[in-house]
Amino acid sequence: MSAHATADRPAAPAANASRFGDAAPGEYLLEAIEVSKQFPGVKALEDVTLRLRPGSVHALMGENGAGKSTLMKILAGVIQPTTGDIRALGVDAYIQDIVKGLIIIAAVMADQYRRGGRRNA
């Protein structure tokens, strides 16, 4: 049976699809999977999953205190998550500090550029 979609039949999921969605490993530029952050007396994030695909645009919105800044600090390596995984290009990325976070971001951007993801205005 073909994995391709038709008008009356959706595509079958990839054999190696992630349990968090329909993308095969490495399809996402950056992933935060079930990330939580606990500060003394405060649960800032609880089981947050965020996936960024090449060429996609995202907005992170929420009320004050929802954890937006905390998530961005984790992705940038400013703070460490209490639990959860961060992946860049499908590879586990333990972001220990801001410098490593910037290197990962630069690598993701360079990979997208090599794949033709850059668009001229």
C-alpha positions in Angstrom: 0.0 0.0 0.0 1.3 3.5 -0.9 2.1 6.0 1.8 1.0 8.9 -0.5 -2.3 10.7 0.2 -5.1 11.0 -2.2 -8.2 13.2 -2.1 -10.2 10.4 -0.3 -7.3 8.8 1.7 -4.9 10.6 4.0 -1.2 9.6 3.9 -0.2 6.8 6.2 2.1 7.9 9.0 5.8 7.3 8.6 7.1 4.1 10.1 9.5 6.1 12.3 7.0 8.8 13.2 7.4 10.6 16.5 4.9 9.8 19.2 4.3 13.5 19.5 3.2 14.1 15.9 3.4 12.9 12.4 7.0 14.1 11.6 9.8 11.7 11.1 12.9 12.2 13.2 15.0 15.2 12.0 12.1 16.8 10.2 11.8 19.6 12.8 14.4 22.3 13.1 13.9 22.7 16.8 11.8 20.7 19.4 11.1 21.2 23.0 9.4 18.0 24.2 7.5 17.7 27.4 9.6 20.5 29.0 8.9 21.5 32.6 10.5 24.1 34.8 10.1 24.3 38.6 11.4 27.2 40.6 11.2 27.1 44.4 7.5 27.3 45.1 6.5 28.0 41.5 5.9 25.6 38.5 6.7 27.9 35.6 6.2 25.3 32.8 4.5 22.0 32.8 5.0 19.4 30.0 5.3 22.0 27.2 5.9 20.6 23.6 6.9 23.0 20.8 8.0 22.0 17.4 9.4 24.3 14.7 9.4 23.1 11.0 11.5 24.6 8.3 9.8 27.6 6.7 7.2 27.9 9.4 6.3 31.0 11.4 5.2 30.8 15.0 3.9 33.2 17.6 4.2 32.4 21.3 1.3 34.1 23.1 -0.2 33.8 26.6 -1.1 35.7 29.7 1.4 37.2 32.1 3.1 34.4 34.0 2.2 31.7 31.4 5.9 30.7 30.9 6.7 32.3 27.6 9.9 33.9 28.7 10.9 30.8 30.7 10.5 28.6 27.6 12.6 31.0 25.5 15.3 31.1 28.2 15.4 27.3 28.1 15.7 27.2 24.3 18.5 29.8 24.5 20.4 28.0 27.2 20.0 30.7 29.8 18.3 28.3 32.2 18.0 24.5 32.2 14.7 22.7 32.2 13.7 20.6 35.2 12.5 17.9 32.9 12.0 17.4 29.2 14.1 17.2 26.0 15.4 19.7 23.5 16.3 18.6 20.0 17.9 20.5 17.2 17.6 18.9 13.7 16.4 15.7 15.4 19.4 15.3 17.7 19.3 15.7 21.4 20.7 19.2 22.3 21.5 19.7 25.9 21.9 23.5 25.8 24.3 24.2 28.7 24.8 27.9 28.2 23.9 30.9 26.0 26.9 30.4 23.7 25.9 26.8 22.9 22.3 27.9 22.4 23.5 30.5 19.9 25.6 27.9 18.1 22.6 25.6 17.8 20.4 28.4 16.5 23.1 29.3 14.0 23.4 25.7 12.9 19.7 25.4 12.4 19.6 28.6 10.4 22.5 27.5 8.3 20.9 24.2 7.6 17.7 25.9 6.5 19.7 28.2 4.2 21.5 25.3 2.6 18.1 23.6 2.0 16.9 26.8 0.2 14.8 28.0 3.0 15.9 31.6 2.7 13.6 33.9 0.7 14.5 37.2 -0.8 12.3 40.1 -0.1 
